[in-house]
Each structure stands twice: as C-alpha cells, then as structure tokens.
Amino acid sequence: MKDTAAIILPLTNLLAEGGYTACLTLGSEAQAVNLIIDTGSSSLVVHESGYQATRDTELKATTLAQEVNYGLGGWLGAVVHTKLTAGELAMADTPLALVHAEAEHTFLDADGIWGMAYHPLNRGYDLSTYLASHGITPAASFPWPFPDAAHPLVKQQLDDFKALLPQLPEEDVATCFTLMEERGLCANRFTLITRRSSIHVASAHSCANENKAALAADPLNQGLLILGSHEEDAAPNHGSAVDLKVVHDRYYNVNLKAVRWQNDVNIALPTPVQAHLHRGSSNAIVDSGASLICLPAVAFTPLMQRLWARLPNSKQLTSPFMGDISQIIAAQKQGIDSSLLNLDDWPRLEFVFEGANGEEVCLGVDAHHYWQVNAPSHGKAVFKLMGQLPNWPAQSILGLPLFNPFKVEFRRDLGEQGIIRFMPQPHALQGTAK
C-alpha cells in the first residue's frame, strides 16, 4: 500500500495505574473515550458508561457478542459498528465491543481497551439463533438482550454466557488496527514510547487526589503512540536497535530463551512444549497492557535466588512483593521506602531472545525500570517483577518495564509474522528520580 503520514497520539498513564491510554472519539457525537493501549489483546472495547450509544446515528447493531477474560479481569457485551477517530485518522464502520458487564477493575479509570494484537484473539459469537428462539426484537445484541435481574453479579453473567458459547457459531471480528492498514489509512506498523510502568509522583504535593494537573504535566507520565510510518523509520542505520522475531500472530509472540542478571549464568525458559502451550503459541508475549514482567515459576524462583545471594538486603527489600497475587497487588499499592534502595548497586536484568534472523539477541533492563521510584506515592518504590499468574501457563508476560528503556516499534510489515524493534531512548533514564 502507499505509505501514509504518521498519526501521533499522546498517551497518559494516569487512568490505568501506570498503563497507557490514548484519547479517541466515537460516533456521530464525537464522544471522547480513553482507551488502554494493549498489545496483549485484540478487541476494541468500550464500556457502555463511557459512550452515549443511543445518541450515535453512526451506530449499527449486529447479532454478534464477545466475551474476553484476561489474566486479571474480563468483560462481555455486544458488537456494534461506528465511526472512530484517532487524531487525524477517521474510520467509518469500525467494529467495537460495547461492554455491558465488566469484572472488577478491568478498565480501572479508563473507558476501555484498544487491543493492538491480531485477529485470532478477537472472536465473536453469533446470537442469531438464540435471539430468534427467544423472540427478541430487534434481533441484535445491542441493546443487551440478556436480563440482569436474574444474575446481578458480573462473574455469574460471565460464567452463564461462557456456558452458552458452545451452542453459538464463532466469527472473527476484524481488529481495529488491521482495518486501518487494510483500508489504506495507515502503514502496517506502530510505535510505543513510554517511560514508566507506574505513575510518577514527583513531590509530596502532587498525589493523585490533590493535584492531577501536576501529575499529567510530568513528562514521565506521558508517552506516544505513533500509528504508521514515521520520518525516523526511514533511517538506514538503527545503530544499537534489537529486532525480535514475532513467531506467531496470536499475541505478539516471541521466543524467550533465557533470563539472567548481568555477568551471571543463563536461566532457561520453558519451551512451548514444556509449558504445555498447544495452540501454536510461544513461551513469551510482549504486552503493553501489563505493568509488570511476569515470569514462570521455574525461571522466576532461581532468578530471585541468585539476586538474593548476590546483593545484600535484596531479599528483605523484595520480599513484600513476593507471594500470591493478592499480596503482590497490595504491595504495589503500598510500596517501600525508596531511601532504602541504592539502585546503582542493583544488576541489569537481561533477556535473551530469538532475533529477527534466528540469531540470539539480548535486551537489558536496568534497576531504574524494574524498580519504579516515587510510586505509588512520593518517596516510595515498587518492584515490577513477579512470578507466574494464577491460572496462566508457563508463558512469560513481558510488560511495560521491558518497554520503558526503549522506543518499541511493532513492524508487522517485516518478515513472515513481523518483528518488534527495540531502539534505546536517548533519555530513557531521565526522571528516574533519586
């Protein structure tokens, strides 16, 4: 396709507890919605409460519905089509899920999620037969045709809908970014620039409840999403850029071979077969919707043991962030006293991947990124590594701490399945507040 101008969208991490959101508009009323930019999912999702659907003359109802469960959280709702505007890019007839029921804290303070991954994750279910057999008119999934009174609990609604799924024909729902490229509105690549994976609270007077303007103005709480080509992409020499091979287009699947501390031994990661991944997947995904890096227990446990043996007090300092998921979530909300940390003493964490041409390549994340200082409040710090999620296979989730030192370019137009290019940011460590 002919290259089009880049669309540059500002991002903020204030609405999703460190995750990054972009502001888009929907429908005839140009309703503004703030959506989490998530390379770990594929659906364009907006909560009913964030979008005045009944006033949208562009809205077209369908007979499709969607139900998605993430590692944490989930939702269900109708599929509708409407106009979407992202900066200067306007696209009519865009499919999106209009969420009727959301598990607690799925979207946090955002209005929904823009899933940037591929269509295999974006399944819809055709309710035509169900709607006809129950005499529901109009025969559409919007307004939501299932009664809430019988099951007011979101989890029960999710479970009931999941029980219905085997009876429903599946249909892929086109993903938003893919449609942009297919319709000639955008080149088949996008770039994410982030600097944090937790909100940066620069002073004791700029907490979230007292001075949101100060938080929003802090460059460390801002980022960019660049859709399509960009003038810097044309540079023939990317210098110290590292290209990872995308090995499957389910998520942005990559092959993570090992992790290690700088100047230490490799700790091997389970292969897809060892991790019991049977759906043509891989042992790691690159996920901008995750604010931590999650590693399988077989790698995380020895990694932490080697750190504790190497660095005095590291076990004591990281111990609040160990344990089950409820303990980890609580620790992220509490933090520890950052004056206890001398991050210059902590080793760089290194990841060994399969590169774009099958070679081994390495990406390093220093302590100023796997620890986030001045979070969740000024003078506190949180540890951004964790073990395996409950009910998740032995697959690494490589979240924002891996993104933060780099300009991360998702080149879906290169190679068989695409590549992910990591280019060091010139000022990646600016604002790693002492």
C-alpha positions, 0 to 999 in steps of 0.5 A: 500500500502507499505509505501514509503520514504518521498519526501521533497520539499522546498517551497518559498513564494516569487512568490505568495505574501506570498503563497507557491510554490514548484519547479517541472519539466515537460516533456521530457525537464525537464522544471522547473515550480513553482507551488502554493501549494493549498489545496483549489483546485484540478487541476494541472495547468500550464500556457502555458508561463511557459512550452515549450509544443511543445518541450515535446515528453512526451506530449499527447493531449486529447479532454478534457478542464477545466475551474476553477474560484476561489474566486479571479481569474480563468483560462481555457485551455486544458488537456494534459498528461506528465511526472512530477517530484517532487524531487525524485518522477517521474510520467509518464502520469500525467494529467495537465491543460495547461492554455491558458487564465488566469484572472488577477493575478491568478498565480501572479509570479508563473507558476501555481497551484498544487491543493492538494484537491480531485477529485470532484473539478477537472472536465473536459469537453469533446470537442469531439463533438464540435471539430468534428462539427467544423472540427478541426484537430487534434481533441484535445484541445491542441493546443487551438482550440478556436480563440482569435481574436474574444474575446481578453479579458480573462473574455469574453473567460471565460464567452463564454466557461462557456456558452458552458459547458452545451452542453459538457459531464463532466469527472473527471480528476484524481488529481495529488496527488491521482495518486501518492498514487494510483500508489504506489509512495507515502503514502496517506498523506502530510505535510505543514510547513510554517511560514508566510502568507506574505513575510518577509522583514527583513531590509530596504535593502532587498525589493523585487526589490533590493535584492531577494537573501536576501529575499529567504535566510530568513528562514521565507520565506521558508517552506516544503512540505513533500509528504508521510510518514515521520520518525516523523509520526511514533511517538506514542505520538503527545503530544499537536497535534489537529486532525480535522475531514475532513467531506467531500472530496470536499475541505478539509472540516471541521466543524467550530463551533465557533470563539472567542478571548481568555477568551471571549464568543463563536461566532457561525458559520453558519451551512451548512444549514444556509449558504445555502451550498447544495452540501454536503459541510461544513461551513469551508475549510482549504486552503493553497492557501489563505493568509488570514482567511476569515470569514462570515459576521455574525461571522466576524462583532461581532468578530471585535466588541468585539476586538474593545471594548476590546483593545484600538486603535484596531479599528483605527489600523484595520480599513484600512483593513476593507471594500470591497475587493478592499480596503482590497487588497490595504491595504495589499499592503500598510500596517501600521506602525508596531511601532504602534502595541504592539502585546503582548497586542493583544488576541489569536484568537481561533477556535473551531472545530469538532475533529477527534472523534466528540469531540470539539477541539480548535486551537489558533492563536496568534497576531504574525500570524494574524498580519504579521510584516515587510510586505509588506515592512520593518517596516510595518504590515498587518492584515490577517483577513477579512470578507466574499468574494464577491460572496462566501457563508457563508463558512469560508476560513481558510488560511495560518495564521491558518497554520503558528503556526503549522506543518499541516499534511493532513492524508487522510489515517485516518478515513472515509474522513481523518483528518488534524493534527495540531502539534505546531512548536517548533519555530513557533514564531521565526522571528516574528520580533519586 
